[in-house]
């Protein structure tokens, strides 16, 4: 990788210097960091990345391969920020330095490849098959649209299938459309997401959509929090869990409830603060036994922030740590996020873990069908 010399673009870091100088270097973030727990190097902590950001800003270190790897070797799970005694907005710093690195062309090759796919094919897989075709749906004017996301459209479609069935059971009149990636991977890597964002919004407007329902936590955060208000222009953005909660009386309660455990995704939990809602919905269909690390203390699945794309081995080890914890509590692990579920499901097979991983939509829909069958 050709990454050497000073960082040419420092607009983001210059705006974040005040936050960088707030760090007291206490080291409380060590225990919080999934990468540090696997690799054990101080560089792989929030403290280490903040120091590197300062050094990059002032030209004290080159933006070479090792530096870029350290900045991108992070899931952006926000646990360090949650545990920070100085209440430092660590993610603001990391997002700033990533924007500068991306603008300078200093990306890891796997990340550059994902951005190339998005630019050429409209999604992280560069698959030009319309997402409506992938799901056996068609575009039509409707007040509500369901957005499945890249993972549930091109990699693991069972969560989207369960979501569509649940929406039908609840009497939600919805359409799907030929989606572009929501832009979340590009945003996490510090690159621009505006092109795909505008494309998605234009397609929704063309169909007269007023409410967008999302089952992927990253996509939900992107539309709800990251897209500017001027771009959303009055579009109501709702997570599937919110829709189920509102219509829960339309879904039959099971005769017998299994015991499951729940994984809080970083995007819906620490980023969006939604902890109680998924539990309220899931408790209608199952008994929940919490893992020792839950809610704001939940461990990351290891796939966020572009980590799985460039650091597959470390990402797997982080997921395995979470699966070990779940295995001691229940053989059924439920999460709201298809990306978390897919990542942990793959690692569970590799590691021969006795844990079945599924999304909230899958679990509820399968439970209803199982009860209907007798």
N, C-alpha and C positions, 0 to 999 in steps of 0.2 A: 504494500500500500504506500502510495506517495504522499506521506504526511510528515513534513518536517519544516522547521523554521517557526517564526512567530505567527500568531493567529492574525490574519489580515483584517477580519471583520470582528469588531468588538462592541457593537451597538448594544446587544443584549446584556453583556457582562458589565458594561459601563453603567447601565441602569440598575444593575443588581449589586454594585459595590457596597452600598450601605448595608445590605443584608449580609453580604460576605463578611464584613467587619464585625457583625454582631456575634458571630460564632465564637464561643469562649474556649473551644477546643477541649471540652470536658470529657468527651469520649463516651457519654451515655448512649450515643447512637450505635455503638458497636454491637451490643446485644440485639438491637432492633433490626440489623441489616441481614437479609437473607444471603447476600453474596459473602459478607464477612463470615457468617456462620459456616459456610462451606469452604471458603478459601483461606481465611485467617489472616489476611494482609490488611494493614491499616488503610491502605489505599482504597480498599473495597468497603469503606464506611462513608457516611455522610461527611464526617470530619475530614477525611482524606480527599473527598471530591471537592469540598469547599476550599480547601487549601490549594488544590490543583487549579480551581477556577480563578483564585486570586493570582496564582503564578502565571496562568495564561493571560489574564488581563494585563499584567505588568511585564510580560515578555520574559519572565524568569525561567520558563521551561518551554521547549518547542512543542507544537501540536503534533507530536510524532505518534507512531502506532500505539505505543504503550500508554501514552496519555489519553488518546482517544478511546482505547479499550477500557480504561479506568472510568472515564466519564459515562460511557455507554453500558458498562457492566453494572447495571442497576435496574430493578424492575419498576421503579417509581411507585412503589407500594404505599409510601407515605408513613410507614410505621416509625421511621426515624423522626419525622416531624411531629408525630403524635407524642413521642417520648422526649422531645427536646426540652431541656430545662430553660433554655433561653427563648423558647417559643419562636424560633427562627423558621421562616418560610423557606425551607430547604429546597422544595420543588421549584420555587421561582428561580433560584440560582441555577439548578440543574437544567431547567428548561431554557434559561437564558444562554448558558454555555453551549447547549446542544444547538440552539438556533444559530449561534455564531459559527460553530463547527460545520453545520450543514451548509450555511451560506458560503463558507470558505472551501467547500468541496471536500472536507475532511471527514468522510464517513467510512465505516467499516464496509468491506465489499458486500457482505450479505445484506446489510441495510441499504446500500446503494442499489442492489438488485431489486429489493422490494419496492423502492421508490420508482425504479424504472418500470416495473410491472404495472404499478398503479397509473403511471403516466401513459403507458401504451395500451393497457387493457382495461383500465377503470377499476381494478380490484387487485388485491395482493397476490392473486394466483395468475393474473393476466389471462383469465378465461373469458372469452368474448361471448359465451353462451348467455342469453338473457336470463336473469335470475327468476323471472316469471316462469320460463321454460323449465328451469331446474326444479321448481316447486309444483309444476303442473297447474299454474294459475295463469290468469290473463289480466291485463290492465283494463280498468273501467272506471268511470267517474264514481266517486264514493266519498262520504264525509270522513271516513276512517281508513287509514292505510297501515299495513303491517310491514315493518322493515326488519328483515331477517339478519342481515350482515354477511360479511364474507365467509366466516367460518361455517355458519349454518347454511350457507348457500352452496359452497364449493367443496367443503371438506367433511362435515358431519351434519347431515340434514335431518337427523331424527329430532333434535330439539325444535326445529322450525315446523316439522310435521306435527308434533305434539301441540305446539302453540296454535297452529291453524285449527286443529280439531277443538281445542279449548275455546277459542274465540267463537267457533261455530256453536258449540254447546251453550255458550253464554248469550247467544243471539246477537253477537256483534256483527253488523254489516260492514265488512271490510274489503278492501282491494289490496293487491300487491302491485308493484311496478318494477320496471327494469332498473334495479338499483345500481348505483356506483358505490364504491367503498365510502364509508362515512368520513374517511380521512384521518381516523384516529391513529393508525400506525405512522403516518407522515407527521402528525402533530407531536407524537411522542419522540420521534427522531429529530425534531426541530425543523422540519421542512414545511413547506406551504401545503395547506389542505383546501384552499379557497376554491380551486377549480372543481373538485368533486363536490364540495359543499354546494356551490351554486348550481351544479348539474342536478343534484338531488332535489333541491328546493324548487327549481324550475319544473321538474317532472311532477312533483307533488302539486304545485299550483295548477298545472295543466289539467290535472284530474279533479281539481276542486277539493282537495283534502284539507280538512280543518284540524284533525287529530291524528298524530302519528304514534303508533304503538311499537315499542321495541322490546325484544327479549334478550338482547345482548347488552351487558352492563357497560362495556366500553362504548358501543354505539349510542346508548342512552345518554351517557355522560357527554359525548361529543355533541349531540343535537341539543341537549338540555343546557349545558354549561359553557361549551367552547364556541359553538356557532354564535356569532354576534346577533343581538336582538334584531338589528336591521335586516339581517339575512333571513331569520326565522319569520319575521313579519306576521306575528299573531298565531303562528302554528302552535297548537297545544302538543306538548311532548310528554308521553306517559310510558312508564315502565309496565311490562306485562303484569308484574306483581300488583301494581296499583289497580289495573283493570280487573284482575281476579278478585281482589279485595272488595271492590265496588259491587261485583256481581256474584259474590260467593254463594248467596242463597239459591242461585240457579244451578249450582253443582251439587250432586248428591254426596252426602257424607258417608264414608265407609262404615261397614258394620264393625269391623275390627281394625284397629290402628297398629301399624308396625312401629318399631322404634328406629329412628334414623338420627343421623347427626347432620349439622348444617355448616357448610363452608361459606364464610362471608367473603365475597370477592372484594378486592381492594377498590375497584371502581365504584361499586354500589355502596360499600361500607365507608372506609376512611375518606374517600373522595366526595361522595354524595350524602353521607350521613344516614343512610337508610339501613337500619339494623332491625327495628321492631316489626316493620311491615312484612318482610319475608317470613319471619317467625309466626306472625299472626295468621298468614295465609297457610303456611305449611302445617301448623298445629291443627287445622281443620281436618287434615287427612292423615296425620301421623303424630306419634309422640316424639318429641325432640329431646335428645340427650346431648348436651353441649360438650364440645371438646374443651380441654383446659384453656386453650388460647382461642377465644371467640370474640366477636364484635370488634371493638377497636384494637384488641390484642391479637386478632387473628393472624396466622401465618399466611404469607403470600403463596400462591400456587407455583410461582416461578416463571410464568410466561409473559408477564407484562413488561412495558417499557422497551420492547424490542429485544428483551433478553433471550427468549427462546430462539429467535431468528439467528443471533450471532454467537450465543453461548449455550448451545444445546445441552452439553454435559452438566454444567452447573445448574441450568434450569431444571433438568431431570432430578438432580440431587435435592433441590429445594422442594419440588413436588413430592418426592419420596418421603421427605421429612413430614410433610403435611399428611400424607397417606398413612404413615406409621402412627401418627396421632389419632387419625380417624379409625384405624383398624382396632385400636384398643377400646373404642367406644361403641361402634356399630358396624355391621357389614354393609350398611347403606349410607352413602355420602351424597347429600343433595346440595346443589348450589344454584344460584339464580343465573350464573353466567355460562353460556355455551363454550366460551374460550377456555375458562377454568376447567370445565367438565371434560372437554376434549383433551386438554393437556394432561390432566391427572388420570384420565382413562387410559391414555397411551402408556404413561409411566407405570400405572398399576399392572398392565399386561406385561410390560418388560420386567418389572420387579416381582411378578407373581404374587401380588398382594391380594388378600382375600377381602377386597372392598369393591363394591359396585358403585360407580360414580354416574350420576345422571343430573339433569337440570330439574328445576322446580316444575316446569311445564311437563316434562316427561314423567316425573313421578306422579303428579296429580292425574294426568290423563290415563296413565297405565293403571293407577289405583282404581279409577272410575270404571275402566273397561273390565278389570279383573272382578270387581264387585258385580257388574252387570252380567258377567258370565256365570255367576253363581258362587 
